Amino acid sequence: MYYALYMIYSLEIEKQVLAAFIQKPKVLVNFMHLISGSDFHDGSLLHRTLFAVLKKACQQDESIDEIVLVQRIKDLGIKFEEDISLIDYVRSLSMRKIHSEEKVESSIKELKKYSVRREIGKTAKKIADSMKSISPEVSYLKIIENADQIYNEKINMFEVGSDAPENIYEQMENFIEDRGNNPVDEFGMMGPHEKINDVYGSLLRPGNITVIVARSGVGKTQFCMDYATKVSAKYDVPVLHFDNGEMSKEELIIRQCAALSGVPSYLLESGKWRQAGEDTVRRVRSVWNKIKKLKFYYYNVGGMDVDSMINTLKRFYYSKVGRGNNMVFSFDYIKTSSDGMTGNKNEWQLVGEMVDKFKKCIQKEILEEGTPVIPMITSVQSNRSGITTNRQSANIIDDESVVSLSDRITQFCSHMFILRQKTHDEIAEEGNQFGTHKLINVKARHLGKDIPGAVEPVQVDDNLRKNFMNLEFKNFNITEHGDLRDIVNFRNTGGDLVGSQPGEIPSFDDL
């Protein structure tokens, strides 16, 4: 057979891949979606078993040494054809020279090539054998159909079709009719702000990236944390919060406690809350009951490269969340740890690559039955043109031009909002009952049930302006105070609030 003439496996390549996974288990996380036990050749049950044990340990976020690895293989009770000492074999792999992660990836791709050759070879043999049993009376078209069926079954194993061009109109009728038979009120996990939900739907749809753009000190960290935490409480899902070295764990704890209790952060930071009266003590200690079911995980990623961050995200998902379950990924914030240059790349290039890799991870790598399961909310610094120091309105810019560093952020995200403090002029014009901050949408991939609120301009003083949300930031707690249309209604009714009223503080107990 021609199949036998071709190189169908390489023990050296297999050993190199396994050696990399033994010596650097974190590398396996990055390539788990590319490789399976069947990629090791049929005659090497030992290699397949080694990979299976290593993969399971990786998914459980375990670090195992040579002795534990050998013992777990022995516990399986498998009889290997290889006449070798198992511990000596594992140790020999542990002593192999391992190069960079890029070269490990190259070895994995070579391993895949051999795997594909074997499967295609087997398919060719199966087609040839099927020809022997076909009756002479069968038409040549039937012979071709039979061969095609065998070939297509094998090709589908390699998921070639997942990235192949599709005629979406062939699927339209079934897709839309199925949605009509199974209507839903929500898409993804809905946030704590009713107006935002109505206009844009969920900002945390699996696979989506929501970006908050703001100047330093405006409150983008608090907005992302507040949004993610309240969603976590509502849906009982974990939040993984990456901090890029901007704020300590202690600062976050104080801010969140202040937001939940209503007690000023100064009293919490100084520890003088116990001396501030019985009511203050009661409010602080009431927080303990509120947070019992919250699953908020903090990780300082300052100085880490994006590949290490993504590996950490993957390990957290597989070990703490579990396959098929939802979580929220919060990242504060998108920037580089360099001083503007790393290697031959500018900072804007590095930022673009960072967003691209995060998007690839949550849309194409961490999947359940081919479907994304993780949404991401993050933030980015705006240019100085985004707000003036004296907070006057003359130079305020409310469009994507304020996005700092890279337009790739705008391209890759699903939703993007500018978050800024209201100017003195705006507060005087709109009234202080409409909050302290504006949330202005500059990109929306999805819209909610209140579509006109998202896309129709609102006339104010003969000017057409994009709709926006009004938010109140007070003691690190965030409440919604309607949108631009509510301001218009307020003016037109002589000062009576119509439509959305300033919202109460969402209660974690009620979520």
Protein Blocks (a to p, Z undefined) as FASTA:
>chain_A
ZZlmpcfbdfklmmmmmmmmmmmmmlmmmmmmmpcfklpcfklmmlmmmmmmmmmmmmno
pacdfklmmmmmmmnopacfbdcdfklmmmmmmmpccddfklmmmmmmmmmmmmmmmmmm
mmmmmmmmmmmmpcfklcfklmmmmmmmmmmmmmmmnommmmgccdfklmmmmmmmmmmm
mccfbecjadfblklmmmnopakbghiacdddddehklmmmmmmmmmmmmmmmnopacdd
ddehlacfklmmmmmmmmmnopafklmmnopmmmnojklmmmmmmmmmmmmmpccddddf
ehiafklmmmmmmmmmmmmnoghiacdddddddddfbehiahjbcfklmmmmmmmmmmmm
mmmmmcgehiafbdcdddddddfklpcfklpaklgccbfklpghiaklmmmpmbdcdddd
ddfklmmmnopklojbdcddfbdfbdcfklmlmmmccdeehiacddddddddeehiacde
bjfklmmmmmmnoopaehjaddddddfklZZ
